């Protein structure tokens, strides 16, 4: 009887472990495919980093769903090679759409990450956290 209970416990443990492994692999695959997460207030949140020689072009697009009242956050460009911030810009837009483009002088050949983290507010003032990044 004890060996049967041990066997059942072992089988349940193996099934749970298999489930968590499969769930983790699916999550990694979705992120790698660049699929946007589901948000209640935002339709689209994207950043795009283009580096050409010693110039980096950072662009942000946030499109809120109907009723979006405000978009706030921080757009940040980091030089990963040097470990320094190239630019940090405060974003605050009343309305449902935000489009920003910034240019920065950078060191050619370095690696960079552009990130945005902020909030998209609905008509009732409820803020929803959003974040995205792009590396080159």
C-alpha positions as CSV (number, residue, x, y, z in Angstrom):
1,X,0.0,0.0,0.0
2,X,2.8,2.4,0.9
3,X,4.6,1.7,-2.4
4,X,1.4,2.5,-4.3
5,X,1.1,5.8,-2.5
6,X,4.7,6.6,-3.2
7,X,4.1,5.7,-6.9
8,X,1.1,8.0,-7.1
9,X,2.9,10.9,-5.4
10,X,5.9,10.4,-7.8
11,X,3.6,10.3,-10.8
12,X,1.8,13.5,-9.7
13,X,5.1,15.2,-9.1
14,X,6.4,14.2,-12.6
15,X,3.2,15.4,-14.2
16,X,3.4,18.8,-12.4
17,X,7.0,19.2,-13.3
18,X,6.2,18.4,-17.0
19,X,3.4,20.9,-17.0
20,X,5.7,23.7,-15.6
21,X,8.5,22.9,-18.0
22,X,6.0,23.0,-20.9
23,X,4.5,26.3,-19.7
24,X,8.0,27.8,-19.3
25,X,9.0,26.8,-22.9
26,X,5.8,28.2,-24.3
27,X,6.4,31.5,-22.5
28,X,10.0,31.8,-23.9
29,X,8.7,31.0,-27.4
30,X,6.1,33.7,-27.3
31,X,8.5,36.3,-26.1
32,X,11.1,35.3,-28.7
33,X,8.5,35.6,-31.5
34,X,8.0,39.3,-30.5
35,X,4.3,38.9,-29.7
36,X,2.8,41.8,-27.8
37,X,1.3,41.0,-24.4
38,X,-2.4,41.7,-23.8
39,X,-3.2,45.0,-22.0
40,X,-6.5,46.4,-20.9
41,X,-5.7,50.0,-21.8
42,X,-3.1,49.8,-24.5
43,X,-3.4,48.4,-28.0
44,X,0.3,48.8,-29.0
45,X,3.5,49.7,-27.2
46,X,6.6,49.5,-29.3
47,X,10.2,51.0,-29.3
48,X,12.6,50.8,-32.2
49,X,16.3,51.5,-32.0
50,X,18.3,52.2,-35.1
51,X,22.1,52.8,-34.8
52,X,24.0,54.1,-37.8
53,X,27.6,55.0,-37.2
54,X,27.7,57.4,-34.3
55,X,24.0,58.3,-34.3
56,X,21.2,56.4,-32.6
57,X,17.6,57.0,-33.5
58,X,15.1,56.0,-30.7
59,X,11.4,55.9,-31.5
60,X,8.4,55.1,-29.3
61,X,4.8,54.4,-30.2
62,X,2.0,53.9,-27.7
63,X,-1.5,53.5,-29.0
64,X,-4.2,53.4,-26.3
65,X,-7.5,51.7,-26.6
66,X,-10.7,53.8,-26.8
67,X,-11.1,55.9,-23.7
68,X,-7.4,56.2,-23.0
69,X,-6.9,59.6,-21.2
70,X,-3.1,59.8,-20.7
71,X,0.2,58.1,-21.3
72,X,3.2,58.7,-19.1
73,X,6.6,57.0,-18.6
74,X,10.3,57.1,-19.2
75,X,12.1,56.3,-22.5
76,X,15.8,55.4,-21.8
77,X,18.7,54.6,-24.1
78,X,21.6,52.7,-22.4
79,X,25.1,52.1,-23.8
80,X,25.5,48.5,-22.7
81,X,29.2,48.4,-23.6
82,X,30.1,51.4,-21.5
83,X,27.4,50.8,-18.9
84,X,26.1,54.4,-19.1
85,X,22.8,56.1,-19.9
86,X,22.9,57.9,-23.3
87,X,19.5,59.5,-22.9
88,X,16.6,59.5,-20.5
89,X,13.4,61.2,-21.6
90,X,10.2,61.8,-19.6
91,X,7.1,61.1,-21.6
92,X,3.7,62.6,-20.8
93,X,0.9,62.9,-23.3
94,X,-2.8,63.6,-22.7
95,X,-4.8,61.4,-25.1
96,X,-4.7,57.9,-26.5
97,X,-1.7,58.2,-28.8
98,X,2.0,58.9,-28.2
99,X,4.7,59.0,-30.8
100,X,8.2,60.2,-29.9
101,X,11.5,60.1,-31.8
102,X,14.9,61.1,-30.3
103,X,18.4,61.2,-31.8
104,X,21.5,60.8,-29.8
105,X,25.3,60.8,-30.5
106,X,26.7,57.4,-29.5
107,X,30.0,55.5,-29.8
108,X,30.2,53.5,-33.0
109,X,30.4,49.7,-32.4
110,X,28.9,49.7,-28.9
111,X,25.8,47.7,-28.0
112,X,22.7,49.6,-26.9
113,X,19.3,49.0,-25.3
114,X,16.3,51.3,-25.7
115,X,13.5,50.8,-23.2
116,X,10.2,52.3,-22.3
117,X,8.3,51.8,-19.0
118,X,5.3,53.7,-18.0
119,X,1.5,53.8,-17.6
120,X,-1.5,54.0,-19.9
121,X,-4.5,55.5,-18.1
122,X,-8.1,54.7,-18.9
123,X,-11.0,57.2,-18.8
124,X,-11.4,56.6,-15.1
125,X,-7.8,57.4,-14.4
126,X,-6.8,53.8,-13.7
127,X,-3.1,53.4,-14.8
128,X,-1.9,50.2,-16.4
129,X,1.9,49.4,-16.3
130,X,3.5,48.7,-19.7
131,X,7.1,48.1,-20.7
132,X,9.1,47.2,-23.8
133,X,12.7,47.2,-25.0
134,X,14.8,46.8,-28.1
135,X,18.6,46.1,-28.3
136,X,21.1,46.5,-31.0
